[in-house]
Amino acid sequence: METLSYRAVHLRDSVDGLSLRETDHLAGKTAGHWQAIVSGVVENPTLETLRAYARVFGCTVGWLASGEGDPPSDEAIRAAVAAARAQRDPTSDPRPSSTPPSPAASKAA
C-alpha cells in the first residue's frame, strides 16, 4: 500500500458503517481531519495525529505513515475500532441513532 491516503482508505473501508465523522471523533480530532488525509490534501500529518488514528485502527504509526511493517488484519482493525467505540463518551455519539426514542421519552421532553 503505497500512499498514506491509500492506507487510510483501506483502514476505514475495513469497518462497515464507520463514517468519516465517527473516525475523527474516535481519534479525538475535529471533523475533517480524516477526510483531508484520505483525499491526500494532508500528506504529512503530525505525529500526534498519526498516533491518534493508529490507536483507533490498531496499527502502528510506522505502517500508517509509511507502510513500514505488516498491515493489520481486517479482524484486528475491526477489534480496535470496537474497543475505541466502547471507550468513547456515549453521550457524544456522532452516529445516527438506529433506535427511535420511546414514546415515554418523547413525552418527557
A tleap script that builds the chain and sets N, CA, C and O, in Angstrom:
source leaprc.protein.ff14SB
mol = sequence {
  NMET GLU THR LEU SER TYR ARG ALA VAL HIE
  LEU ARG ASP SER VAL ASP GLY LEU SER LEU
  ARG GLU THR ASP HIE LEU ALA GLY LYS THR
  ALA GLY HIE TRP GLN ALA ILE VAL SER GLY
  VAL VAL GLU ASN PRO THR LEU GLU THR LEU
  ARG ALA TYR ALA ARG VAL PHE GLY CYS THR
  VAL GLY TRP LEU ALA SER GLY GLU GLY ASP
  PRO PRO SER ASP GLU ALA ILE ARG ALA ALA
  VAL ALA ALA ALA ARG ALA GLN ARG ASP PRO
  THR SER ASP PRO ARG PRO SER SER THR PRO
  PRO SER PRO ALA ALA SER LYS ALA CALA
}
set mol.1.N position { 0.853 -1.170 0.000 }
set mol.1.CA position { 0.000 0.000 0.000 }
set mol.1.C position { 0.895 1.227 0.000 }
set mol.1.O position { 1.526 1.557 1.004 }
set mol.2.N position { 0.935 1.875 -1.109 }
set mol.2.CA position { 1.970 2.852 -1.387 }
set mol.2.C position { 1.829 4.202 -0.688 }
set mol.2.O position { 2.836 4.778 -0.276 }
set mol.3.N position { 0.625 4.716 -0.545 }
set mol.3.CA position { 0.488 6.067 0.000 }
set mol.3.C position { -0.301 6.075 1.306 }
set mol.3.O position { -1.059 5.151 1.602 }
set mol.4.N position { -0.105 7.122 2.063 }
set mol.4.CA position { -0.868 7.310 3.290 }
set mol.4.C position { -2.360 7.328 2.972 }
set mol.4.O position { -3.157 6.711 3.679 }
set mol.5.N position { -2.729 8.024 1.925 }
set mol.5.CA position { -4.135 8.106 1.534 }
set mol.5.C position { -4.712 6.718 1.263 }
set mol.5.O position { -5.817 6.411 1.710 }
set mol.6.N position { -3.989 5.897 0.552 }
set mol.6.CA position { -4.449 4.549 0.237 }
set mol.6.C position { -4.609 3.720 1.503 }
set mol.6.O position { -5.602 3.009 1.659 }
set mol.7.N position { -3.626 3.808 2.422 }
set mol.7.CA position { -3.708 3.067 3.686 }
set mol.7.C position { -4.887 3.559 4.521 }
set mol.7.O position { -5.570 2.763 5.165 }
set mol.8.N position { -5.125 4.858 4.510 }
set mol.8.CA position { -6.243 5.431 5.270 }
set mol.8.C position { -7.577 4.905 4.742 }
set mol.8.O position { -8.454 4.539 5.524 }
set mol.9.N position { -7.728 4.866 3.438 }
set mol.9.CA position { -8.963 4.346 2.842 }
set mol.9.C position { -9.135 2.874 3.211 }
set mol.9.O position { -10.231 2.455 3.582 }
set mol.10.N position { -8.071 2.094 3.114 }
set mol.10.CA position { -8.133 0.676 3.456 }
set mol.10.C position { -8.604 0.479 4.898 }
set mol.10.O position { -9.450 -0.375 5.163 }
set mol.11.N position { -8.063 1.259 5.819 }
set mol.11.CA position { -8.428 1.111 7.226 }
set mol.11.C position { -9.914 1.372 7.438 }
set mol.11.O position { -10.615 0.556 8.036 }
set mol.12.N position { -10.383 2.496 6.952 }
set mol.12.CA position { -11.791 2.837 7.187 }
set mol.12.C position { -12.734 1.893 6.456 }
set mol.12.O position { -13.795 1.553 6.980 }
set mol.13.N position { -12.366 1.467 5.257 }
set mol.13.CA position { -13.211 0.548 4.498 }
set mol.13.C position { -13.283 -0.843 5.129 }
set mol.13.O position { -14.153 -1.638 4.773 }
set mol.14.N position { -12.390 -1.138 6.049 }
set mol.14.CA position { -12.391 -2.439 6.717 }
set mol.14.C position { -13.489 -2.548 7.769 }
set mol.14.O position { -13.770 -3.638 8.269 }
set mol.15.N position { -14.112 -1.415 8.107 }
set mol.15.CA position { -15.135 -1.395 9.155 }
set mol.15.C position { -16.443 -0.879 8.566 }
set mol.15.O position { -16.562 0.303 8.243 }
set mol.16.N position { -17.417 -1.764 8.429 }
set mol.16.CA position { -18.723 -1.365 7.905 }
set mol.16.C position { -19.353 -0.309 8.803 }
set mol.16.O position { -19.342 -0.427 10.029 }
set mol.17.N position { -19.900 0.722 8.173 }
set mol.17.CA position { -20.639 1.739 8.913 }
set mol.17.C position { -19.797 2.780 9.612 }
set mol.17.O position { -20.336 3.604 10.350 }
set mol.18.N position { -18.496 2.770 9.405 }
set mol.18.CA position { -17.633 3.754 10.057 }
set mol.18.C position { -17.563 5.003 9.193 }
set mol.18.O position { -16.992 4.979 8.103 }
set mol.19.N position { -18.137 6.079 9.674 }
set mol.19.CA position { -18.159 7.325 8.908 }
set mol.19.C position { -16.872 8.116 9.126 }
set mol.19.O position { -16.108 7.854 10.054 }
set mol.20.N position { -16.660 9.069 8.261 }
set mol.20.CA position { -15.520 9.980 8.439 }
set mol.20.C position { -15.658 10.729 9.755 }
set mol.20.O position { -14.684 10.897 10.490 }
set mol.21.N position { -16.862 11.174 10.043 }
set mol.21.CA position { -17.111 11.934 11.275 }
set mol.21.C position { -16.814 11.087 12.509 }
set mol.21.O position { -16.176 11.560 13.450 }
set mol.22.N position { -17.274 9.837 12.507 }
set mol.22.CA position { -17.006 8.975 13.654 }
set mol.22.C position { -15.510 8.671 13.765 }
set mol.22.O position { -14.975 8.608 14.872 }
set mol.23.N position { -14.844 8.486 12.647 }
set mol.23.CA position { -13.400 8.243 12.670 }
set mol.23.C position { -12.688 9.390 13.381 }
set mol.23.O position { -11.847 9.159 14.250 }
set mol.24.N position { -13.026 10.624 13.013 }
set mol.24.CA position { -12.436 11.794 13.678 }
set mol.24.C position { -12.782 11.806 15.158 }
set mol.24.O position { -11.921 12.074 15.996 }
set mol.25.N position { -14.026 11.520 15.482 }
set mol.25.CA position { -14.477 11.517 16.879 }
set mol.25.C position { -13.680 10.498 17.707 }
set mol.25.O position { -13.210 10.813 18.800 }
set mol.26.N position { -13.535 9.297 17.188 }
set mol.26.CA position { -12.809 8.255 17.916 }
set mol.26.C position { -11.351 8.629 18.151 }
set mol.26.O position { -10.753 8.253 19.159 }
set mol.27.N position { -10.791 9.375 17.204 }
set mol.27.CA position { -9.387 9.795 17.322 }
set mol.27.C position { -9.241 11.077 18.140 }
set mol.27.O position { -8.122 11.504 18.424 }
set mol.28.N position { -10.350 11.687 18.518 }
set mol.28.CA position { -10.286 12.930 19.278 }
set mol.28.C position { -9.920 14.123 18.416 }
set mol.28.O position { -9.358 15.104 18.905 }
set mol.29.N position { -10.236 14.038 17.145 }
set mol.29.CA position { -9.918 15.111 16.197 }
set mol.29.C position { -11.198 15.802 15.755 }
set mol.29.O position { -12.288 15.238 15.848 }
set mol.30.N position { -11.053 17.015 15.278 }
set mol.30.CA position { -12.224 17.727 14.768 }
set mol.30.C position { -12.610 17.167 13.400 }
set mol.30.O position { -11.796 16.580 12.687 }
set mol.31.N position { -13.867 17.371 13.068 }
set mol.31.CA position { -14.376 16.867 11.791 }
set mol.31.C position { -13.542 17.403 10.637 }
set mol.31.O position { -13.188 18.581 10.601 }
set mol.32.N position { -13.239 16.527 9.707 }
set mol.32.CA position { -12.499 16.916 8.514 }
set mol.32.C position { -11.059 16.436 8.482 }
set mol.32.O position { -10.456 16.392 7.410 }
set mol.33.N position { -10.486 16.074 9.633 }
set mol.33.CA position { -9.095 15.616 9.645 }
set mol.33.C position { -8.901 14.365 8.789 }
set mol.33.O position { -8.035 14.327 7.915 }
set mol.34.N position { -9.728 13.332 9.056 }
set mol.34.CA position { -9.548 12.067 8.338 }
set mol.34.C position { -9.813 12.252 6.851 }
set mol.34.O position { -9.110 11.673 6.024 }
set mol.35.N position { -10.815 13.050 6.500 }
set mol.35.CA position { -11.110 13.308 5.091 }
set mol.35.C position { -9.917 13.959 4.401 }
set mol.35.O position { -9.612 13.627 3.255 }
set mol.36.N position { -9.243 14.875 5.077 }
set mol.36.CA position { -8.075 15.534 4.488 }
set mol.36.C position { -6.946 14.536 4.229 }
set mol.36.O position { -6.212 14.663 3.249 }
set mol.37.N position { -6.813 13.548 5.107 }
set mol.37.CA position { -5.787 12.516 4.912 }
set mol.37.C position { -6.194 11.587 3.773 }
set mol.37.O position { -5.392 11.290 2.887 }
set mol.38.N position { -7.450 11.129 3.801 }
set mol.38.CA position { -7.949 10.208 2.781 }
set mol.38.C position { -7.856 10.827 1.386 }
set mol.38.O position { -7.488 10.153 0.424 }
set mol.39.N position { -8.190 12.103 1.284 }
set mol.39.CA position { -8.205 12.762 -0.023 }
set mol.39.C position { -6.821 13.192 -0.486 }
set mol.39.O position { -6.655 13.613 -1.632 }
set mol.40.N position { -5.828 13.092 0.386 }
set mol.40.CA position { -4.474 13.476 0.015 }
set mol.40.C position { -4.170 14.951 0.198 }
set mol.40.O position { -3.078 15.406 -0.143 }
set mol.41.N position { -5.124 15.705 0.732 }
set mol.41.CA position { -4.882 17.127 0.996 }
set mol.41.C position { -3.778 17.261 2.035 }
set mol.41.O position { -2.910 18.127 1.922 }
set mol.42.N position { -3.816 16.399 3.049 }
set mol.42.CA position { -2.767 16.361 4.068 }
set mol.42.C position { -1.916 15.130 3.786 }
set mol.42.O position { -2.369 13.997 3.947 }
set mol.43.N position { -0.688 15.364 3.367 }
set mol.43.CA position { 0.212 14.248 3.053 }
set mol.43.C position { 1.162 13.928 4.200 }
set mol.43.O position { 1.683 12.815 4.277 }
set mol.44.N position { 1.391 14.885 5.087 }
set mol.44.CA position { 2.319 14.700 6.208 }
set mol.44.C position { 1.677 15.173 7.509 }
set mol.44.O position { 2.038 16.230 8.027 }
set mol.45.N position { 0.716 14.391 8.050 }
set mol.45.CA position { 0.097 14.793 9.306 }
set mol.45.C position { 1.109 14.736 10.452 }
set mol.45.O position { 2.155 14.095 10.345 }
set mol.46.N position { 0.782 15.404 11.527 }
set mol.46.CA position { 1.676 15.423 12.686 }
set mol.46.C position { 1.762 14.034 13.309 }
set mol.46.O position { 0.896 13.186 13.092 }
set mol.47.N position { 2.804 13.821 14.075 }
set mol.47.CA position { 2.967 12.553 14.780 }
set mol.47.C position { 1.794 12.332 15.733 }
set mol.47.O position { 1.307 11.209 15.865 }
set mol.48.N position { 1.341 13.384 16.390 }
set mol.48.CA position { 0.183 13.280 17.298 }
set mol.48.C position { -1.053 12.779 16.544 }
set mol.48.O position { -1.778 11.915 17.038 }
set mol.49.N position { -1.287 13.318 15.362 }
set mol.49.CA position { -2.431 12.896 14.554 }
set mol.49.C position { -2.290 11.444 14.122 }
set mol.49.O position { -3.250 10.677 14.201 }
set mol.50.N position { -1.105 11.063 13.668 }
set mol.50.CA position { -0.874 9.671 13.270 }
set mol.50.C position { -1.088 8.719 14.440 }
set mol.50.O position { -1.690 7.657 14.275 }
set mol.51.N position { -0.604 9.090 15.611 }
set mol.51.CA position { -0.797 8.249 16.806 }
set mol.51.C position { -2.275 8.072 17.122 }
set mol.51.O position { -2.720 6.969 17.440 }
set mol.52.N position { -3.032 9.154 17.034 }
set mol.52.CA position { -4.459 9.090 17.359 }
set mol.52.C position { -5.191 8.133 16.428 }
set mol.52.O position { -5.975 7.304 16.889 }
set mol.53.N position { -4.947 8.236 15.131 }
set mol.53.CA position { -5.631 7.352 14.182 }
set mol.53.C position { -5.085 5.927 14.238 }
set mol.53.O position { -5.850 4.977 14.068 }
set mol.54.N position { -3.797 5.753 14.470 }
set mol.54.CA position { -3.222 4.412 14.608 }
set mol.54.C position { -3.856 3.688 15.797 }
set mol.54.O position { -4.111 2.486 15.728 }
set mol.55.N position { -4.109 4.414 16.880 }
set mol.55.CA position { -4.759 3.820 18.062 }
set mol.55.C position { -6.164 3.351 17.699 }
set mol.55.O position { -6.559 2.245 18.069 }
set mol.56.N position { -6.915 4.167 16.987 }
set mol.56.CA position { -8.280 3.806 16.601 }
set mol.56.C position { -8.293 2.538 15.759 }
set mol.56.O position { -9.143 1.671 15.959 }
set mol.57.N position { -7.362 2.424 14.824 }
set mol.57.CA position { -7.378 1.317 13.872 }
set mol.57.C position { -6.484 0.139 14.260 }
set mol.57.O position { -6.457 -0.872 13.558 }
set mol.58.N position { -5.760 0.255 15.358 }
set mol.58.CA position { -4.947 -0.866 15.807 }
set mol.58.C position { -3.757 -1.170 14.922 }
set mol.58.O position { -3.366 -2.327 14.768 }
set mol.59.N position { -3.184 -0.133 14.343 }
set mol.59.CA position { -1.992 -0.326 13.514 }
set mol.59.C position { -0.837 0.471 14.114 }
set mol.59.O position { -1.035 1.270 15.029 }
set mol.60.N position { 0.345 0.255 13.605 }
set mol.60.CA position { 1.485 1.019 14.092 }
set mol.60.C position { 1.538 2.364 13.371 }
set mol.60.O position { 1.041 2.515 12.255 }
set mol.61.N position { 2.148 3.326 14.036 }
set mol.61.CA position { 2.336 4.632 13.411 }
set mol.61.C position { 3.209 4.480 12.168 }
set mol.61.O position { 2.958 5.127 11.152 }
set mol.62.N position { 4.224 3.635 12.242 }
set mol.62.CA position { 5.109 3.417 11.096 }
set mol.62.C position { 4.370 2.892 9.886 }
set mol.62.O position { 4.610 3.336 8.763 }
set mol.63.N position { 3.460 1.933 10.112 }
set mol.63.CA position { 2.705 1.402 8.977 }
set mol.63.C position { 1.776 2.459 8.401 }
set mol.63.O position { 1.692 2.622 7.184 }
set mol.64.N position { 1.076 3.181 9.281 }
set mol.64.CA position { 0.152 4.203 8.797 }
set mol.64.C position { 0.894 5.298 8.031 }
set mol.64.O position { 0.452 5.719 6.963 }
set mol.65.N position { 2.009 5.753 8.571 }
set mol.65.CA position { 2.745 6.869 7.967 }
set mol.65.C position { 3.455 6.483 6.678 }
set mol.65.O position { 3.432 7.233 5.703 }
set mol.66.N position { 4.094 5.300 6.673 }
set mol.66.CA position { 4.948 4.990 5.522 }
set mol.66.C position { 4.809 3.578 4.978 }
set mol.66.O position { 5.499 3.215 4.025 }
set mol.67.N position { 3.932 2.780 5.564 }
set mol.67.CA position { 3.766 1.411 5.088 }
set mol.67.C position { 4.797 0.453 5.650 }
set mol.67.O position { 4.895 -0.683 5.187 }
set mol.68.N position { 5.578 0.891 6.650 }
set mol.68.CA position { 6.599 0.025 7.261 }
set mol.68.C position { 5.935 -1.106 8.033 }
set mol.68.O position { 4.972 -0.887 8.768 }
set mol.69.N position { 6.454 -2.310 7.861 }
set mol.69.CA position { 5.949 -3.444 8.617 }
set mol.69.C position { 4.710 -4.047 7.987 }
set mol.69.O position { 4.326 -3.716 6.866 }
set mol.70.N position { 4.100 -4.943 8.743 }
set mol.70.CA position { 2.934 -5.656 8.249 }
set mol.70.C position { 1.664 -4.851 8.506 }
set mol.70.O position { 1.524 -4.237 9.564 }
set mol.71.N position { 0.753 -4.849 7.561 }
set mol.71.CA position { -0.526 -4.174 7.787 }
set mol.71.C position { -1.366 -4.966 8.785 }
set mol.71.O position { -1.214 -6.183 8.897 }
set mol.72.N position { -2.244 -4.289 9.504 }
set mol.72.CA position { -3.126 -5.022 10.413 }
set mol.72.C position { -4.154 -5.813 9.617 }
set mol.72.O position { -4.539 -5.419 8.516 }
set mol.73.N position { -4.594 -6.927 10.180 }
set mol.73.CA position { -5.646 -7.707 9.522 }
set mol.73.C position { -6.972 -6.966 9.655 }
set mol.73.O position { -7.132 -6.115 10.530 }
set mol.74.N position { -7.908 -7.291 8.789 }
set mol.74.CA position { -9.231 -6.678 8.891 }
set mol.74.C position { -9.860 -6.972 10.250 }
set mol.74.O position { -10.539 -6.115 10.817 }
set mol.75.N position { -9.641 -8.165 10.772 }
set mol.75.CA position { -10.183 -8.531 12.083 }
set mol.75.C position { -9.582 -7.663 13.183 }
set mol.75.O position { -10.292 -7.228 14.090 }
set mol.76.N position { -8.278 -7.410 13.107 }
set mol.76.CA position { -7.617 -6.567 14.106 }
set mol.76.C position { -8.118 -5.124 14.012 }
set mol.76.O position { -8.293 -4.453 15.029 }
set mol.77.N position { -8.345 -4.656 12.794 }
set mol.77.CA position { -8.859 -3.295 12.603 }
set mol.77.C position { -10.246 -3.183 13.225 }
set mol.77.O position { -10.522 -2.241 13.969 }
set mol.78.N position { -11.116 -4.144 12.921 }
set mol.78.CA position { -12.474 -4.101 13.471 }
set mol.78.C position { -12.466 -4.188 14.997 }
set mol.78.O position { -13.251 -3.510 15.659 }
set mol.79.N position { -11.589 -5.013 15.557 }
set mol.79.CA position { -11.498 -5.136 17.014 }
set mol.79.C position { -11.019 -3.831 17.647 }
set mol.79.O position { -11.532 -3.421 18.688 }
set mol.80.N position { -10.047 -3.181 17.028 }
set mol.80.CA position { -9.534 -1.919 17.557 }
set mol.80.C position { -10.601 -0.831 17.512 }
set mol.80.O position { -10.740 -0.057 18.459 }
set mol.81.N position { -11.350 -0.770 16.420 }
set mol.81.CA position { -12.419 0.233 16.308 }
set mol.81.C position { -13.509 -0.063 17.335 }
set mol.81.O position { -14.042 0.861 17.951 }
set mol.82.N position { -13.842 -1.328 17.526 }
set mol.82.CA position { -14.844 -1.691 18.530 }
set mol.82.C position { -14.385 -1.264 19.923 }
set mol.82.O position { -15.187 -0.766 20.713 }
set mol.83.N position { -13.113 -1.453 20.224 }
set mol.83.CA position { -12.578 -1.030 21.527 }
set mol.83.C position { -12.618 0.488 21.668 }
set mol.83.O position { -12.949 1.007 22.734 }
set mol.84.N position { -12.283 1.197 20.595 }
set mol.84.CA position { -12.334 2.663 20.640 }
set mol.84.C position { -13.766 3.140 20.837 }
set mol.84.O position { -14.011 4.091 21.580 }
set mol.85.N position { -14.705 2.485 20.178 }
set mol.85.CA position { -16.115 2.840 20.346 }
set mol.85.C position { -16.566 2.610 21.787 }
set mol.85.O position { -17.314 3.415 22.342 }
set mol.86.N position { -16.115 1.520 22.385 }
set mol.86.CA position { -16.509 1.193 23.754 }
set mol.86.C position { -15.953 2.198 24.765 }
set mol.86.O position { -16.539 2.398 25.829 }
set mol.87.N position { -14.834 2.826 24.438 }
set mol.87.CA position { -14.189 3.764 25.355 }
set mol.87.C position { -14.700 5.189 25.231 }
set mol.87.O position { -14.470 5.997 26.130 }
set mol.88.N position { -15.386 5.521 24.147 }
set mol.88.CA position { -15.807 6.897 23.949 }
set mol.88.C position { -17.010 7.237 24.822 }
set mol.88.O position { -17.671 6.355 25.370 }
set mol.89.N position { -17.269 8.497 24.934 }
set mol.89.CA position { -18.389 9.003 25.708 }
set mol.89.C position { -19.677 8.741 24.931 }
set mol.89.O position { -19.868 9.313 23.858 }
set mol.90.N position { -20.566 7.889 25.446 }
set mol.90.CA position { -21.774 7.555 24.688 }
set mol.90.C position { -22.723 8.743 24.504 }
set mol.90.O position { -23.581 8.708 23.622 }
set mol.91.N position { -22.588 9.769 25.303 }
set mol.91.CA position { -23.483 10.921 25.158 }
set mol.91.C position { -23.086 11.810 23.992 }
set mol.91.O position { -23.843 12.704 23.613 }
set mol.92.N position { -21.906 11.580 23.415 }
set mol.92.CA position { -21.480 12.407 22.288 }
set mol.92.C position { -21.337 11.590 21.011 }
set mol.92.O position { -20.518 11.915 20.152 }
set mol.93.N position { -22.127 10.538 20.886 }
set mol.93.CA position { -22.069 9.642 19.735 }
set mol.93.C position { -22.438 10.378 18.450 }
set mol.93.O position { -23.552 10.892 18.341 }
set mol.94.N position { -21.521 10.441 17.463 }
set mol.94.CA position { -21.827 11.139 16.224 }
set mol.94.C position { -22.622 10.296 15.234 }
set mol.94.O position { -23.091 10.818 14.222 }
set mol.95.N position { -22.781 9.001 15.506 }
set mol.95.CA position { -23.533 8.150 14.584 }
set mol.95.C position { -25.020 8.388 14.780 }
set mol.95.O position { -25.464 8.618 15.905 }
set mol.96.N position { -25.787 8.339 13.717 }
set mol.96.CA position { -27.234 8.490 13.873 }
set mol.96.C position { -27.790 7.320 14.668 }
set mol.96.O position { -27.351 6.181 14.503 }
set mol.97.N position { -28.733 7.599 15.508 }
set mol.97.CA position { -29.347 6.557 16.315 }
set mol.97.C position { -30.205 5.670 15.439 }
set mol.97.O position { -30.962 6.164 14.603 }
set mol.98.N position { -30.094 4.363 15.623 }
set mol.98.CA position { -30.901 3.441 14.839 }
set mol.98.C position { -32.183 3.085 15.584 }
set mol.98.O position { -33.061 2.418 15.036 }
set mol.99.N position { -32.288 3.530 16.830 }
set mol.99.CA position { -33.458 3.241 17.628 }
set mol.99.C position { -34.209 4.529 17.887 }
set mol.99.O position { -33.654 5.455 18.479 }
set mol.100.N position { -35.458 4.611 17.459 }
set mol.100.CA position { -36.209 5.847 17.716 }
set mol.100.C position { -36.473 5.986 19.210 }
set mol.100.O position { -36.524 4.985 19.924 }
set mol.101.N position { -36.642 7.215 19.689 }
set mol.101.CA position { -36.926 7.389 21.108 }
set mol.101.C position { -38.257 6.763 21.467 }
set mol.101.O position { -39.180 6.690 20.655 }
set mol.102.N position { -38.327 6.314 22.707 }
set mol.102.CA position { -39.572 5.697 23.167 }
set mol.102.C position { -40.632 6.767 23.333 }
set mol.102.O position { -40.296 7.938 23.509 }
set mol.103.N position { -41.912 6.394 23.283 }
set mol.103.CA position { -42.968 7.386 23.483 }
set mol.103.C position { -42.862 8.085 24.833 }
set mol.103.O position { -43.159 9.274 24.943 }
set mol.104.N position { -42.438 7.347 25.863 }
set mol.104.CA position { -42.281 7.959 27.186 }
set mol.104.C position { -41.209 9.026 27.164 }
set mol.104.O position { -41.375 10.075 27.787 }
set mol.105.N position { -40.103 8.786 26.455 }
set mol.105.CA position { -39.025 9.753 26.361 }
set mol.105.C position { -39.487 10.980 25.602 }
set mol.105.O position { -39.075 12.095 25.921 }
set mol.106.N position { -40.336 10.792 24.601 }
set mol.106.CA position { -40.843 11.911 23.821 }
set mol.106.C position { -41.744 12.792 24.649 }
set mol.106.O position { -41.703 14.015 24.517 }
set mol.107.N position { -42.567 12.188 25.512 }
set mol.107.CA position { -43.469 12.954 26.363 }
set mol.107.C position { -42.713 13.714 27.430 }
set mol.107.O position { -43.134 14.795 27.841 }
set mol.108.N position { -41.576 13.148 27.894 }
set mol.108.CA position { -40.789 13.787 28.942 }
set mol.108.C position { -40.053 15.013 28.414 }
set mol.108.O position { -39.702 15.903 29.189 }
set mol.109.N position { -39.822 15.069 27.128 }
set mol.109.CA position { -39.049 16.160 26.542 }
set mol.109.C position { -39.815 17.406 26.395 }
set mol.109.O position { -39.281 18.405 25.913 }
savepdb mol mol.pdb
quit
